[in-house]
Amino acid sequence: MNKSPYIRWFEDISIDDIPDVGGKAASLGEMYRSLAPKGIPVPNGFAITAAAYRAVLDSAGAWDPLRKLLESSGNGGLAQRQLAREARDIVFESGLPGELERAIVSAYVELCEQYGPELRIAVRSSATAEDLPDASFAGQHDSFLNIGDKGGLLEACRRCFASLFTERAISYRERNGFDHFKVSLAIVVMKMVRADHASSGVMFTLDTDSGFRDVVFINSAFGLGENIVQGTVDPDEFYVHKPTFEQGYRCVLRRQLGAKQQTLVCDQDLNSQELHNIETPEPQRGLFSISDEEVLTLAEYAIRTEQHYSERRGTPCPMDIEWAKDGDDGQLYLLQARPETVASRKPRNQLKRYRLSQKPAETALVARGRAIGTGIATGKLRRIDDVGQLADFGDGEVLFAESTSPDWGPAMRRAAALVTERGGRTCHAAIVAREFGIPAVVGIGEDGRALADGETATLSCAEGDVGLVYAGSIPFEVITTELDNLPRPKTRMMINLGSPDQAFRLSALPCDGVGLARMEFIVNEYIKVHPMALAHPERVTDVEEKRRIEALVDGYENGGAFFIEKLSEGIGTIGAAFYPRPVIVRTSDFKTNEYARLIGGSPFESHEENPMLGFRGASRYAHEAYADGFALECAALKRARETMGLDNIKVMIPFCRRIPEGEQVLQAMAKHGLTRGENGLEVYVMCEIPNNVVQIDAFSKLFDGISIGSNDLTQLVLGVDRDSDIVAFDFDERDPGVLEMLRLAIEGAQRNGIPAGICGEAPSNYPEVAEYLVHLGIDSISLSPDALLRTITRVAAIEHNAGRRGEGRDD
């Protein structure tokens, strides 16, 4: 094997060799030596050392010209773009000393002997300060793919050395305090994985927006991976839950199909290094670019990689990993692994909440896409179509483009926010937005037509995964809370949650779990179709609705499979975010008029004059008009609990009027594989009907706990339609009759040894109700996330004054 001082093979390199071979090569060596023996495929290759770069400049006498050139920039000399071009010319024209050229060619021949004469190689820059925990130079220097001969290799090496002085690299070093002449450049030469015949992507061992560490987040698209990084395509997205995966559960937690508009492929001519973007065929765009089995294999690789680097560093080390599938041998390979340096540094003990100070008019919403970060920003939209326009980009403007490029870094740093028509949550624009701490909305697609250059816009990423762009300036506020300073009451404080999009971010709240996860939100937002229309599509007669249903379920075995997967992933995301804290999922509680508004809903719902008191909640579940829909709900819950392994999920039955009705629901659940008590399953009931309180002893024997729905209970105790504006003045949860019902419910639960909670709005709206509940000894209070923090402080004070706090929590 080649013994040149300028060549080091992966098997001889470790992470400790960054000063010699740079961060990228050191990581590849570490991976090849430590992960490949554990069954994680890593392509072989070699590094051309930083000493080779210095030898290039030494032999050509290029140091002094470079120093003089770079010094001129600080004295009002050349513009940075021209300076960078001239610096690259100096390095490129220095050539390669004969000894170095012979060593490179010799190593290349050895690599061809291992992989065969048809080998294509990747030549990648590896800066000596790259991929350190304190700074990542990823994307700052050039790399080259699809090289099939020694001439192309030598040319690529010269261009890699020269790329130490790209405009973006110079700007990055100056911004981060790196001396230009204390950073050298090494080169990685490795087998190129033929992802152009398959797929590739990036993955992180945390959620890149919230910093939530219990998931692996995977992006994937057809072809070579540069399209994902550059934001040229909207990739497929997948999440895998690490704690349950480690327990042996093999299930994708959540997935989202990306448009994958283009596929980056190589020129088939072995004498060409050209890469081509071709339009992905429409049928292929409708397919996921990797299978569930491959997602789980990648998750395994990611978890093992994180464990290895964490052990090496002696501290938890979330990772940013590049991967590719080889279309020739079908294997999944890791191409790079570096410490993640943005989301992992977000303080989880500090909560910064952005919210619009006023509700925008419906007409103000002009675009929506993927939210990057959780912030809000306002600025003038500036459309950028090429790098030449960046000179006119002003501080505090909103950069709007089809996609962004690493060359745009200096201008993006001045932006208030970013908007792109294409790209997913790991594209270049998203990465830069996170690093600079600015909000971005990416992948808005055709909504971009509604955005006008020069107009003021407000971007909101505060509503979860969906980022919203509004026309005009909309006032907003920022609230920062130090979570370490909050008291922890004896009463369990939980949150009400409907949207899975916000689950990872809200999991950082100092709460004891989710007291109410609303299933109907997931059905309405992610499924959109009436469950019975999916179970019985033949009964849908409207042509347009049939077409919409067929489009939604395309690629699934049937409508039922679509419903089960989508609902279980929504429930599972909430369950995973708070795992192992309890998550109480309420089965669907649409009213007939709400069900009818779902796609395909009208044939299955009759008109009711007062749907608030009609065919809703438990009465539907065993009824022939909805039994098949409830079977799908049960299947989704069973999948989340047993296939995903999220046994922290409890089930709650709403609006259960009578004991026989409760018995029928439990029997139906057992028929569908959800038997109370089996596999730790607990089933709660909403206590929201006076009969639930009057017969609390009987309901306590059927169910494992109660959660008081104060909204419906107040409505039924006072005889007030809570949706009516005319009698709204009579709807008061502080009425003595309502308070008495609360007392009877809580004392009845205590008498029967089951937990009693409340998930209505009363304790967050009225301090006196919260105080009353605490004095009664309620077990838990579940609130909207916005109300949680102020109510925690209030409840802790009440407990302290009442002497209930005692020795601390029974956690």
N, C-alpha and C positions, 0 to 999 in steps of 0.2 A: 504494500500500500504506500502511496505517496508520502514522503517524509519531509517535504519542503517546510521551512519555517512559516511560509505564507499560507499553508493549507492545513486545516484541521477537520477531520471527519466527525460526523455527529456522535459517533460512539465514543469519541475522546473529549467531548465537550459537556460541561454542566452549567447550571445557572450561575456558578461562581466565576464564570469566564467572561462576564460582560465587558470588562476593560479590554479584552483581547479580541472578541468576536462580535460584540454588540448584543443588545437585548434580544433581537429576533433569533439570531443563531444560537445564543446561549440557551434560550427557551426550547428551541427545537432539539438541541443536543440533550437537554434535560429530559425532554419528552421521549426521545428515541432511546435513551439509556434506561429510563425509569418506568415509563408507561408502556412502551412496546412489549417488554417482557411480561407485562400483565395482560396482554391480549388486546391492547389498544393500538390499532395500526397507525404508524407515523412513517411517511415516506423518508427514505434515506437520502443523504446528500453530504455536502461539505461546506465549510466556511472559508472564505478568503479573508484573512485577518485584517485588523486595523493597521497592523504593521505594514501590510501591503499598500494600503492607502498612503501611509507616510512615506513609503519607499517611492511611490509614484511621484509625489511632490518633491522629495529629495533629489531624485535623479534628474528631474526637469528644472530644478532651481525655482520652483513655483511659489515658495512660501512668501518671499518678499513682495512680489507683485500682488498676491492675494491680500496681504496685510495692508499695503498702501491703498488698494482698491476699497477695502472695507472701512478703513479709517476715513476715507473721503465722504462716506455717507454721514458721518457725525459732524462734518464741517460744512454742511450745506452743499455737498457735491452732487453726484449722480442720483437720479431718482432710483428708488429701490428696484424697480423692474429691470431697468437697464443695468444697474449694478449686479443684480443676480445673474443676468444673462452673461455679462462679461466674466464674472467669477466662474461660472460653469465652463465657459470657453477655455479659461486658463487650465482648469483641471482636465477637461477632456483632451485638449491638445497636448497635455503632458504625456499621453500614451501609456504603454505598459512596459516596464523594463523586461529585457529578454528572459531573465531568470524567473520572474513572476509569470510571464506568458507561458513559458514551458511548464511550470508547475500547475497552472490552471488546466492546460490541455491534457496533461498526464492524469490529473484527477478526474477530468471529464471522461476520458477513455475508460478508467476504472469503473465509473458509474454506469457507463454504457454496457460494460461486461456484465454487470449485475442485472440490468433490466432489459438488455437487448438493443439491437441497432435502431429500432424504431422509437427509442426513448425521446420524449419531449421533456424539456426542463424548464423550471421557473428560476429566474434570477432576481433576488429580492434584496433590497437595501437593509442594512442592520446597523443603526447608529450605536456608538459605544455607550451612550447615556439612555438609549431607548428602553421603554417598557419598565422603567424603574417605578417603585411605588409612588414617588413624588411627581413624576411627569411621564407622559407617554408621547413618544414622537411618531406614533402610528399615523400613517398617511402623509407624513411630511416629505418623504423621499420617494424616489421612483423604483418601481419593480417592473420586470418584463417577463412575459409568458410566451409559451409556444415556440421555444427555441430548439432547433433540431440539428445544429451543427456547431463546430468549434468557432467558426468565423462569427456567427451570430452571438455566441457566448462571449467572446472577447469584446465585441462591440457593446454588448449589454453591460459588461463589467465597467467599461470606461464611462458609460452613461450613468451607471449607479454611483460611481465615485463623484461624478460631477453634480449629481442631484443633492449632495450635501448643501449646495448653494442655490436651491430653488428659492423663489421669493417667499413662499410660505414657510420654508424651513428657516430662513434667516429671520423672518418676523417672529416665528415661534420661539427661537432661541433667545432673541432679544426680550421678548415678553416674559420669559420664564427665567431670565438671568443666567443663561448658559454662555460661556465664552466660546466664540466661534472656533477658536484654535485649540480648545480643550475637548472638543467633540470630534471624534474620528468616525470613519465609516467603513464597516466591514460588509461583506456580501455573502448571502446564502445562495448556494447552487443546489437544487434538489429536484428529484423526480416530480414532474408536473402530473397531478391527479387529473384524469380526463373527465372533469366535471362538465366540460362542454358536451359530453355525450350523456349527461345525467343531471345532477343538481348539486347545489352547494349553498353555503350560508354561514351565519355566525350564531353563536349562542353565548348566553351569560348565565352564571350560577346565582343570579338574583333578578328581580324585576327592575328593569333599567330606569323606570320613572319614579317608583316609590321607594326603592332601596330594599324592598321586602326580600328576605334572604332564603325563604323556604321553597323557592321554585327554581327550576331551570327554564330559561326563556330561549326558544329556538326560532330563528328566522330561516326560511328556505325559499329558493327559487330555482327554476331550470337554468342550466348553463353555468358559466363561471361566475364567481362571487362578486366581481367588481360592480355589477349592476345593483346589488343590495347596498353596498357601501356608498356608492355614488347617488343612490336614491332614484335610479333610472326606472326601477320597477317597484310595485307594491308586493312585498313577499308574503308567503304563508307564514302564520305565526302559531306557535305551539307552547303550551306550558305543561310541565310535569312537576308534581308536588314531591319534594325531596323526602320529608319525613315518612310518608306512607310508602314511597318507592323503596326506601331502605328497609321497611318492614315486609317487603315482598310483593306489594301490590303493583301490578304492571298495567297502568291505564293512563292515557293522556288526559290531563285535567281539563284542558280547554284548547280550542283551535279556532283559527279564523282564516278563511280562504282569501288569498291575495290575488290581485289581477294578473300579476306576472306578465306584464305587457310585452316584454322582450326577452330574448334568450341570447346570451353572449357566447359565441362559439369561435373555434379556431379555424383558420384557413387549412384546408386539407392538404395543401401543397407543402411538402416537407421543407422546401426552401423558403417558405414564407413565414414571417412572424406575425402576420396580420390577425387581428381579432375583429369579428363582425357581430353586430347586433341584428338579429333577425326578429321579425314579428312572431310572437308565440301564437300558434294556431288556436282559434277560438275554443275548440273542444278541449284542448290541452289546458288552457287557462282555467277551465272549470274543474280541473283535477288538482288534488294536493300533490306537491312536487316530491314528497317522500311519504312512505307508509307509516302507520302507527308503530309498527315493529321497528322501523328505522328511527322514529322519534325517540322511542324508549332506549334503543341502543345508544343514540347520541347522548341521552340524559345520563345513562350509565357512565359513558366516557367523561362527561362533564363533572359528575359528582366525584369520580375517582381522581380526576385532574385537580379539582379543588382540594380534595383531601391531601393529595401529595404536596401541593404547593403550600398549603396551610401548615403541614408538618415541617416542611423545610424552613418556613419562616418563623414558626413558633407562635403564630397568631392566625386567626381566621383570614382567609385570603380569597374573596370572591374573584372569579375569573371571567375574562373576555376571550372567547375561543373561536378560531376559524376552522371550518370543516368542509369537506367535499366528498361527494360520492363518485367513484371511478366507474364510468360507463363501460369500461372494458372488463374489469374483474368483479364489479358489483359491490366492492367493499367501501365502507365509510372510513375516511382518514381524518385525523386531526392535522391541521397545517400550521397552527400557531396557538399559543396560549400565553396570555399576559394578564397581570393583575388588573382588575377593573378599578378605575381611579376616579369615578365621578359619583355614581349612585351609592357606592359603598361608604362614601364619606359624608353622606347626608346625616345630620344628627337625628337619631330616632327619638331622642328625649326632648326635642323641640318641635312644636307643631306650628307651622306657619300656614294660615288659612287666608285665601283670597276669596272675595265675593263681590259681586256687582252690587252697588249701593241702591240701584233701582232696577226694576224689571224692564228689559228692553221690549220695544214694540215688536210684534210678530214679524212685521215687514223689515225689521232691522237685520235679521239673520240672513246673511248672504252666502255663507259657505260653511261646510263642516268637514272634518277629517280626523286624523289621529292626533290626540293631545300629547304633547311632549312637555313634561313638567306639570305643575299644578298652579302656575301663575296666571296673571292677567296683565295685559299691556295695551297701551294706546299709542298710535303713531301714524304718520303719513305713509301710505303704501308706495313703494318704489319698485317698479317692475324691472328685473334684471334678466336679460337674455344672453349676454356675453360679458366676458371679463372686462372689456373696454368701457362698459358703463359704470363700473364700480368707482371710478375716479369722482363721479358726481354724487355718490351715495352719501347722504348726510347723517350725522350723529342723531340717534333716536328715531330713525325711520324704521319702517317695517319692510324687510327685504322679502320680495315676492318673486318667485321664479318657478320654472318647471321642476328643476332640481338644482342642487348646489354642488360646488367642487372645492377640493382642498385649496385651490388657488385663491378662493374668495375669502379665506380666513381673516385677513386684516380688516376687510369691510364688515364682515359678519360680526366682528367683535364690537363694532359701533352700533349695531342694530338694537332696537327695542324688542323686536320679535321677528320670527321667520314664518313664512307661509310658502309651501311648495305644492305643486299640482301632483307630483309623484313622490313615492318613497314610503317606507315603513318606519317603525320605531327604532331601527338600528341604522338608518341611512345617515349619510354625512351631515345633513342639516340637523337631524335629531341629536347626533353625537355632539356637534358644536353647540347647539342650544343648551344641552345639559351642562357642558363644560363651562359655558359662559353664564349659566344661570338665568337664561331668558326663555320665555315660553315660545313654543312653535306649534303650528298646526300643519301636519304634513299629509300628503295624499288626498288633497281636496278634489282632484279629478276635474270634471267638467264644471264644477262650481266656480272654478277660476274665472270663467267668463263673466261672472257678476262683479268681479273686483276691478276697479278702475285705478290706473296709475295716478298718483297725486292726491287721491282721496284719503281722508282720515278713516281709520278702522280700529276697532277694539277686538283683541283676541282674548278669549277666555278658555283656559285649560283647567278650570276649577270644578268642572262637572263630571270628572272621571275620564274614561278612555277617549271620549268624543270631544274634540276641540272645536270651538265655535268661533266664527268670525262675524262680527257685527259691523254694519256701516255706522260711521260717526264715532264721536267720543262719548263713552258711557262711564260715569264715575264708578270707582271701586275702592274697596278698603282692604287693608292687610292687617290681620290679627295674629300676633305671635304669642304662644303660650309655652312656658317652660314646664314640661310635664313632670320633671323630678320634684318640682315644688308643690305639686298637687297632693292633697291628703287622699288617703284610701279609706273610704267608709267601710263599716262593717256590713251595711246593706250592699248587696251586689248591684253594681251599676253596669247596665248593658245598653246596647244601642239597637235601634230599629233600622233595618237596611233592606233596600229592594234591589239596587243596582250592583251586579257583580263587578262592574267597571271601577267602582270606588273601593272595593273590598280590601285590596292590598294596602292602599294608602291609609284607610281608616283603621286597619289592624294595629297601627301604632298607638291608637288612643288608649288611655289607661282604663279600659273597660274589662268586664268579666265575661264577655262574649256577646252574642247577638240574641236578644230576647224576642225579636220578631224579624224573620226574613220573609218578605212577601213574595210568594210564588207568582202571583198574577203579574207583577212587574216584569219578571223574566219572560212569561208567556207573551205579554203585550209587546215588549221591546225586541225580543230575539227570535221568537217563534212566529208571532203575528197571526197565526191561523187558529181557528176554533179546534180544540182537541177532537171533537166528534167529526169534524170535517176531514181530519187526518185519519181517523179510525174508519170512517165511512165516506170516502170521496165520491162514491157513486150517488150519494144523496145531494151533492152540490150541483145545482142546475145552471147557475149563472156562468156563462162562457168565460167572461173576463176573470172571475174568481177562480174558476178551474185552471185557467192558464197561469195565474199567479201562484197557485198552490203547486202546480207541476214544476214551475221554475224553482221554487224554494226547496222542494224535496228531491230535485234532480241529483243523482249520485247516491241516493240512499235506497235501501231495499224497498221501503214503502214509507208512507207518511208517519206511521207509528214510530219507526226507527229514527226518523228525523226528530220527532218530538222528544223521544226519550233521550237521545244524545244531547240535544240543545238544552233541555231543561236540566238534565243531570250535570252538565258542564257549568251552567249558571249557578245551581245550588252548590255544586262541588267547589267552585271558585270561592264562594263565601265561606264554605266549611273549611277549606284549606287555609284561607287568609287568617282565620282565628284559631286554627287547630293548635292545641287540643281543647281550647276553651269551647264551651257549648254553643251550638248554633241551633236555634229553634225555628224550624221551617214550617210556616203555616201553609196548608194546602189551599188550593185556589178559592178565592172569595169574591169572584166577580158577581155582579148582579145580572139579571137577564138582559137588560139593556146594554150593559158593558160587554157581555159575551157576544151579543148580536153584532157588535161593531167589529169584532175580529173577522178576518178573512174567512168566508164560508160559514159565518155564524148564523145568518138569518134563518136557514131551514131548520135549525135545531133549537131556536128560542121562540117562545110565545110572548105576546105583548102582555105586560103587567102594568096596572095603573100605579102601583106602589112597589117597585122592585126591591126597595130597601127592606121590605117585610115579606118578600116573596120567595121564589125558588133560588135560594142561595145557600152557600156553606154546606153543612153536613147533609141537608135534605137531598142534595143532588147525588151524593156519592154512590148510594145503593139503588138509586132510581134508574129505571130502564132508559130514561131520556139522557142520562149522563154516565151510566155505569162504565161504558167502554172508555170514556174520557178519563174517569178516575183511575181505571186500570193503567192507563199510560202514566198518570201522575205517580202512582205507586211504583211502577217499573223504573221511573227516573230516580225516585228516592232510594230504591233498593240498589240501583247501579252506583249512586253516589256513596252510599254507606258501605256496600259490600264489595263492589268491583274497584272503586277508588280507595276504599279503606278508611273513609271519613266517618268513623263511628262516633264522632262528637256531634253528629247531626241528630236532633230530636224532631219529632213530627208533632204538629199542633193542628187540631181540628177546629174550624171556626163555626160559629152560629149553630151550635148543636142544641136544639130546642128541648128534646125529651130524652129520657133514659133509653127507651127502645131504639131511638134513632142512633144514639151513641153505640149501642150494642151492634146494630147493623153495620155501622161504619167500621168498627173493629173487626167484624167478621169478614167484610169485604177486603180490608187490608190484609188480613191473614190469608185469605184466598189468593192474594197477589204476592205472597211471600214476605209480608211485613207483619210478623206476629209480635205483639207487645211482649216484651221480656226476653225474646230470642235475640241473640247477638247484641245484648245490651240495649235493645231498642226501647226508648221511652216515648210514650204518646201523651201529650198534654191536650187540654181543651181550653178554648177561649171561654172566659166567664164574662158574658156580655148580655145575657138574657136574664131577667128576674128569676126565671125558673132554675137557672144554673145556681143561683144563690139559695133559693128556697130549698132545693134538693141537693145542696152541696155534699151531704153525707153520701148520697147515692152516686153522684158524679165522681166523688173521690175514690170510690171503689172501682170505677171503670178506668180512670185515667191516672197518670203518674204525677200530674201537676196541673195548676191552673194559671192562666195569665188573664188578668182583668182587662177587658177592652172598655175603657171608660167612656169612649165616644158612643158606642151603641148602647151601653148600659144606661147612660144618662138619657139618651133618646127614649128608651123603653120605660124607664122609671118615671120620667116626666111627661111621656106621651108627646114628645116634640120631634118632628121631622128635622134631623140635623142638616138636611140639604135645603131647608126652606128659609129664605131670607125674611119672610113676613113674621115668623115666630122665633127668629134667631135670638131675640132678647130673653126668651124663656129657657134657652139651652144653657144651663149653668151647672158644671160639675161640682160646684161647692154647695149645691142645695142640700139641706139636712137629710132629705130622703136618699139622695145619692150617696152621701157620706155614710149613712147607716147601712146601705147595701155593701159598700166597700168593707165596712167593719165585719158584717156577717160573713162575707166571702172569705176574708183573711182568717178570721177566727175559726171558720169551718174547716179550712184547709189545715190549719195548725192542729185542730182537734183530730183530724184524720191522718196526720203525719205526712202530708204531701206539701211541696213548696208552692208558695203563692207569689206571683209577680204581677206587675202591671205594665202594659205596653201602650196605653193611651196617652193623650197629651196633657192630662190634668196636672201631674206633678211638675212638668216643665213650665206650664203656663202660670201656675198658682203656687207660691211658696207655702201657703197655709195647707194645701192639699199634700204636698211633699212631707211637711212636718207631721200631719195627721197619719199618713201611711207609715212613717218611721216609728211613731209612737205605738202603732198597732203591731209593729214587728214584721212588716212585709219582708219577704226574702230578697226580692230584686225589683229594681225599677229600670225599665227599658225606655230609652228616649231617642229622639232624633240626634244625630251626631253634633249638630250645632248647639243643642241644649245640654249635652252631656257635661261639658266642662264646668259650666256655671252651676249645674245641679249637684255635681260631685261636691263642690265646695259647700253648697247649702246643706246637703245631707250630712256631711262630716260635722258641720257646726251644730246641727240639730242633735246628732248622736252625742257629741261632746257635752252639750248642755244637759242632755238627758242622762248622761253617765252610762250610755249604752256601749261605748267604744271598747271598754274593757281592756284586755291585754293585747288586742290586735286582731287581725283577720284570721279566719280559719281556712287559709288557702291550702 
